[in-house]
């Protein structure tokens, strides 16, 4: 089987509020159980486009909803799932305090033309407790987020597979900020012949450059200032690669990483889990061609991830560069 297609390069996009106005608002149907969903599904006009979320919707989610609305076209249906999935949280992570803002989420869904919201409880999704059979993320899920959050991707892919079976969408929409998750969902669809399209939406950034995230609300003003080191570091790596390319030299993963690391080292209060250059399909050695600089940091107790695209030319020892890159 051929590789899933590369995701389009992620680029910061303007806040969705600057886009054209939406159709008149209509409250989406709120579906709380699998039975509710099964009863509503036959009445959803095709194509059906699913946006899986954990709620606490923000500007980044609004971009996902608008992309889904465009994919559904004038006669199709957008359905949003809102479920804080316990399988992807380890003990000591923020499962209990993860923001839950269902009323506000429903209001945004109404503004963006969502037809239905599936918001089940954990008991509804896992009636017998944690499932005995889960999805193995494979080699692409072992490093980076998979290393620092053991079991995370197994939990993500298990709930995504359940949602795909329950909703039976024609298209599902995911954000490029969670780049490793996006790669694994694409691999899940390809390897299990699920027969749906995965659409990727570019990262949405706040005016200060921080990628939008539900967890950003945890940041104090001082923590946010510290967190801004992350996008600055990624931009430095991206600029280093582009500058070398413009000068006629071959931009290398190591050179881009050196620039990113230099910025990160300037803020010793920022805990860095990793910064690396990877192939966006496999999260293994990159290039030649499109690659991503990916990073994860913790600012004042809040863990954040981000990424930017780079392009690597032929003729490099990308295996060596990847090993250097993955040395966190």
HELIX and SHEET records of a PDB file:
HELIX    1   1 UNK A   16  UNK A   18  5                                   3    
HELIX    2   2 UNK A   34  UNK A   41  1                                   8    
HELIX    3   3 UNK A   59  UNK A   72  1                                  14    
HELIX    4   4 UNK A   86  UNK A   88  5                                   3    
HELIX    5   5 UNK A  102  UNK A  111  1                                  10    
HELIX    6   6 UNK A  122  UNK A  125  1                                   4    
HELIX    7   7 UNK A  139  UNK A  141  5                                   3    
HELIX    8   8 UNK A  145  UNK A  148  1                                   4    
HELIX    9   9 UNK A  152  UNK A  167  1                                  16    
HELIX   10  10 UNK A  179  UNK A  191  1                                  13    
HELIX   11  11 UNK A  214  UNK A  218  5                                   5    
HELIX   12  12 UNK A  221  UNK A  246  1                                  26    
HELIX   13  13 UNK A  253  UNK A  265  1                                  13    
HELIX   14  14 UNK A  318  UNK A  325  1                                   8    
SHEET    1   A 6 UNK A  29  UNK A  31  0                                        
SHEET    2   A 6 UNK A 116  UNK A 118  1                                        
SHEET    3   A 6 UNK A  77  UNK A  82  1                                        
SHEET    4   A 6 UNK A  48  UNK A  53  1                                        
SHEET    5   A 6 UNK A 171  UNK A 175  1                                        
SHEET    6   A 6 UNK A 197  UNK A 201  1                                        
SHEET    1   B 3 UNK A 271  UNK A 278  0                                        
SHEET    2   B 3 UNK A 289  UNK A 299 -1                                        
SHEET    3   B 3 UNK A 302  UNK A 312 -1                                        
END                                                                             
